């Protein structure tokens, strides 16, 4: 970020606290050497990892397993011109450990589109960044009618 750009940089703990309040985020990954963005629901694990629940046959699971991805969530108030955005960057892996899978089945995110065979994807929080715009600029309109 640049000095005086109107945004406040957020620390890691504040980023994770805000991220935990968001119902939906976006996974950014590569598809055919191009960037792809997919909205997903998620939860945060105790260590700050982003956890996704998806169908075992999903394109998402195949595309991100073992890859470095970005995960972004935000909240915006267009009336007040305020909000925040958090990005978690790290390696995504399909949870293979049966005990971990069982724990996440109980405590992890619920799928909004359940399937018979589901798996979990963890995104390790190697880099966590965020910024906040609080009380953005008031936009003035010039009245030229009279």
Secondary structure, DSSP 8 states (H G I E B T S, - for coil): --TTSS-EEE-HHHHHHHHTT-SEEEEEEEETTEEEEEEEE-EE-TTS-EEEEEETT-HHHHHHTTSEEEEEEEEEETTTTEEEEEEEEEEEEE---HHHHHHHHHHS---SS--SSEEEEEE--SEEEEEEE-S-----------
